[in-house]
Amino acid sequence: MKEFCKEYISLDGMLLKEEQLLKLAKNAGSIVVAEHYLCAYLAHAVMTGNSDAIVKLNEVRCCYGLPALAGPDQYGGCGLGRSSSAEHARRKYFRMSEMDRDELVCEVLTILIDKHRDLFKTKNYWNGIFLVLRDRIDEDMKKTDFAKWMIRILPQDWPAGLMISEQTMRNFSHYISYSDREVAYYDMDDNPWKELCNTFWSIMEDMILTNS
């Protein structure tokens, strides 16, 4: 019963999962309406001790052009939240043009394959890249859209044996245990692409934060 209460959030007599409630907030059309959902989300986070709440809350605020609320790094580590560097990188990413985003991800992939080729072992490791971009940048990203994007921007000298196609992502769920399918890659108990994910995001985050 305790786990059920953590998983579902009560709103106006309905029980919603976190992702459903946040999606309602993002699609509300105005922050005035969105706040109705966010208040329920934040109240639930306080009751359940959800330390990621401030990050998710700021993602919605970012959609409405509002500044992020301070995280624990601004208040000596107390209260809800975690380091805001990833959220700051995400906000900067969304202020970039589509062309700049393409160039950024292409450059990150180039650095990854040049300096960390041993981490990108087979084509199925594209799943790890997808998880990072979905969980760190765009939670609504679809596997088919991701594959088309990568095909379009891949560096010309990308290894032939690691080329991605629209079929590459079809066996995504085969590599992830059932218990890990509803959580972000960095919260998985067993992420088969963990080192690749962490390295890819480390490069990308650093490039976003150190470049105007």
C-alpha positions in Angstrom: 0.0 0.0 0.0 2.9 2.3 0.8 4.4 1.8 -2.6 1.0 2.4 -4.3 0.7 5.8 -2.5 4.2 6.8 -3.7 3.4 5.8 -7.3 0.0 7.5 -7.6 -0.9 11.2 -6.9 -4.4 12.3 -5.9 -5.9 15.1 -7.9 -9.6 16.1 -7.7 -10.6 12.5 -6.8 -8.4 10.9 -9.5 -5.3 8.9 -9.1 -2.6 9.8 -11.6 1.0 8.7 -12.2 3.7 11.3 -11.9 4.3 11.4 -15.7 0.6 11.9 -16.3 0.3 14.8 -13.9 3.4 16.5 -15.2 2.1 16.1 -18.8 -1.2 17.8 -17.8 0.8 20.7 -16.4 2.9 21.0 -19.5 -0.1 21.0 -21.8 -2.3 23.3 -19.6 -1.6 26.3 -21.8 -0.9 28.7 -19.0 1.0 28.6 -15.8 -2.1 29.7 -13.9 -3.8 26.5 -14.9 -0.6 24.4 -14.6 -0.2 25.5 -11.0 -3.3 23.5 -10.1 -1.4 20.3 -11.1 1.9 21.4 -9.7 0.6 22.1 -6.3 -0.8 18.5 -6.1 2.5 17.2 -7.4 4.6 19.2 -4.9 2.4 18.2 -2.0 2.7 14.6 -2.9 6.5 15.0 -3.2 6.7 16.4 0.3 4.7 13.6 1.8 6.7 10.9 0.0 10.1 12.5 0.2 10.6 12.7 -3.6 14.0 14.3 -3.9 13.6 14.7 -7.7 10.5 16.9 -7.4 12.2 20.3 -7.8 13.9 19.1 -11.0 10.6 18.0 -12.5 8.9 21.1 -11.3 11.5 23.3 -13.0 11.1 21.4 -16.2 7.4 22.5 -16.3 8.3 26.1 -15.3 10.9 26.1 -18.2 8.0 25.3 -20.6 6.3 28.5 -19.6 9.5 30.6 -19.7 9.8 30.9 -15.9 13.1 30.8 -14.1 14.0 27.7 -12.2 13.3 27.5 -8.5 16.5 27.1 -6.3 17.7 23.6 -5.6 19.6 22.2 -2.7 23.0 23.5 -4.0 21.7 27.1 -3.3 20.4 26.2 0.2 23.3 24.1 1.5 21.7 20.7 0.5 18.5 21.0 2.4 15.0 20.5 1.2 13.7 18.9 -2.0 15.9 18.6 -5.1 19.4 17.8 -6.3 22.2 19.5 -8.2 20.8 22.0 -10.7 23.6 21.7 -13.2 21.6 19.2 -15.3 18.5 21.3 -15.2 20.6 24.4 -16.2 22.0 22.5 -19.1 18.6 21.5 -20.2 17.3 25.1 -20.1 20.2 26.3 -22.2 19.7 23.5 -24.7 16.1 24.5 -25.3 17.2 28.1 -25.9 19.4 26.8 -28.8 18.2 26.8 -32.4 17.5 23.4 -34.1 20.7 23.8 -36.1 22.8 24.4 -33.0 21.2 21.4 -31.3 22.1 19.2 -34.3 25.7 20.5 -34.3 26.0 20.0 -30.5 24.8 16.4 -30.5 26.9 15.6 -33.6 30.0 17.0 -31.9 29.3 15.1 -28.7 28.9 11.9 -30.7 32.2 12.6 -32.5 34.0 13.1 -29.2 32.4 10.0 -27.8 33.5 7.7 -30.6 36.9 9.3 -30.9 37.8 9.1 -27.2 35.6 6.4 -25.8 35.1 4.0 -28.7 35.3 1.0 -26.2 32.1 2.1 -24.6 30.0 2.0 -27.8 30.3 -1.7 -28.4 27.4 -2.6 -30.7 24.4 -1.0 -32.5 22.2 -1.8 -29.5 24.2 0.8 -27.5 22.2 3.5 -29.3 19.5 2.6 -26.8 21.8 4.2 -24.1 22.1 7.4 -26.2 18.3 7.5 -26.5 17.8 7.1 -22.8 20.1 10.1 -22.0 18.4 12.4 -24.5 15.0 11.3 -23.3 15.6 11.5 -19.6 17.9 14.5 -19.5 16.5 16.6 -22.4 13.1 15.6 -23.7 10.9 13.1 -21.8 8.4 13.0 -24.7 11.0 11.8 -27.2 9.9 8.8 -29.2 12.3 6.0 -30.3 11.3 6.4 -34.0 11.9 10.2 -33.9 15.2 9.7 -32.2 16.4 7.2 -34.8 15.5 9.6 -37.7 17.3 12.4 -35.9 20.4 10.4 -35.4 20.4 9.2 -39.1 20.2 12.8 -40.2 23.0 14.3 -38.1 25.5 11.4 -37.8 29.1 12.4 -38.5 30.2 11.3 -42.0 33.1 9.2 -40.6 30.9 7.3 -38.1 31.9 3.6 -38.0 29.9 1.6 -40.5 29.3 -1.2 -38.0 27.6 1.2 -35.6 25.2 2.9 -38.0 21.7 3.4 -36.7 18.5 2.6 -38.6 14.8 2.9 -37.7 14.9 -0.9 -36.9 17.8 -0.5 -34.4 15.4 0.6 -31.6 12.9 -2.2 -32.0 14.4 -4.5 -29.4 14.7 -1.8 -26.8 12.6 -3.5 -24.1 14.6 -6.8 -24.5 17.6 -5.3 -22.8 15.9 -3.6 -19.8 14.3 -5.5 -16.9 10.6 -4.8 -16.2 11.3 -3.0 -13.0 13.6 -0.5 -14.7 11.3 0.4 -17.6 9.5 3.3 -15.9 12.5 5.0 -14.4 15.2 7.3 -15.7 18.5 5.6 -16.8 20.4 7.1 -13.8 17.9 5.5 -11.4 17.9 2.0 -13.0 19.0 -0.9 -10.9 20.6 -2.6 -13.9 21.3 -0.2 -16.9 23.2 -2.3 -19.5 24.6 0.9 -21.0 25.4 2.7 -17.8 29.0 3.7 -18.5 28.1 4.9 -22.0 25.1 6.9 -20.7 27.2 8.6 -18.0 30.0 9.4 -20.4 27.8 10.8 -23.1 25.9 13.0 -20.7 29.1 14.2 -19.0 30.4 15.4 -22.4 27.1 16.9 -23.5 26.5 18.7 -20.2 30.0 20.1 -20.1 29.7 21.4 -23.7 26.3 23.1 -23.1 27.4 24.7 -19.9 30.8 25.9 -21.1 29.7 27.3 -24.5 27.4 30.3 -24.9 
